[in-house]
């Protein structure tokens, strides 16, 4: 596991980069439009940066619970037929996806 | 110019739990594809993960075995990426608050002990298995969501030999800890290698490459044997090392840069909102520590002390937990300790290394070995016959005692019968008798052999020697 986001661009918001991470294909005009819109949204959220949060622990969850665990016991799953029923394609009991390049 | 390699490992270990990490589907290898699945591990929207308490206990136990600091508070995070092995488009892992921090493991290479640092141990979910066909790929979710522990080492390893020794030592500890079966054929241990080289004396580490998805120890060794000289060659030619992910190709014996998938990774980690943090108490951790199973060093000492085994024997037996378990089970069934140790170390381990299977998969059970050794001890059969019986048990299974009866293999200790064989051997071999009387000990051994042959191998050899000596005057 890589612990740093080494591939993150150093400044600004790069819509093409984020689209690539999300496997989205954007046309040139869409890219320009989204670049502007998303920058606007980000600058809106930037207002939060003005709040003084020094000395506060980050809030990860709205409800403060901990240790919601299960014991190591088998519970019923779903039949393979049911699991595969919604797949666009299946064969030999496997979900079939476009060929993955190794 | 003199170079040094710096190697760090990221080792993924499948934990020995009954169920998956975040749902109650069985954690089992080898089932028909997609038969251990439910909406949670298939990644259906709206499902909620619930962490397996036992997987947390086993990870903490691993940390204890490796002298880590146990993080009493830890949490889970999402690692986001798009690939068909993870249907949610994120893998649940631990990013900045792992269960175990720091630690170390000692390795011995060429008689030198070195302490290798552990950076961290965290818990995550394994991903689905992809099967590649010519024109498309298949996905099997049986493995998806099974508990996977990741152990990250410091770049403290310097040679392929050290990397191999580390993996073997780690496997031993995890097997003794009953954390994982560590079955390599089933992919229980897989690892990524980070490797760089620098000039001896240089302070900073060189640029590293990553070798991903190594699933055999031999592969790790061979990949490093190739990758280290490759990097040195590049640097000596005045080129630089590109930080990249490479793949080890077992068939060609080379590493090569991977295409596509691995570039520009940006996982956008963030805390998993569906899983509350884990808060362990000091008492809980202390209780787990008290439950730690006996480790190799302690077991070795106990075998020496309790059963009077030589240090060497004890060392060989405990090297593999399954072998030591087999030995102790044979003792429970009444086998004499030193004989059991001898037979396991020679006959059984030879068979294990020939077949590459575990000792428990041999057709002889600890109880059958005990019964065989008791037959030898009570002089019902002699040593060579015992080996013959062992070969039969290994080939066909069965009870040594029944085999001896059925095949009439019991040793002949009937003095009358043996005296007749001795007389026959003496009269048929006058030259050997003369040689013996002229002081040639080899001639006596020949006569012993003749008597054994006449008894079809069943004579009590001790008795044969006595009777021959008596008859030869």
Interface residues (C-beta under 8 A of the other chain):
Chain A: X1 X2 X3 X5 X7 X8 X17 X20 X21 X22 X23 X60 X61 X65 X66 X67 X68 X69 X70 X71 X72 X73 X74 X75 X76 X77 X78 X80 X83 X84 X89 X91 X92 X93 X94 X95 X96 X97 X98 X99 X100 X101 X102
Chain B: X10 X17 X18 X19 X23 X24 X25 X26 X32 X33 X34 X35 X36 X37 X38 X39 X41 X42 X50 X51 X52 X53 X54 X55 X56 X75 X79 X80 X82 X83 X84 X93 X95 X130 X131 X132 X133 X134 X135 X136 X137 X138 X139 X140 X141 X150 X152 X247 X258 X259 X260 X261 X263 X264 X265 X266 X267 X268 X271 X273 X275 X276 X277 X278 X279
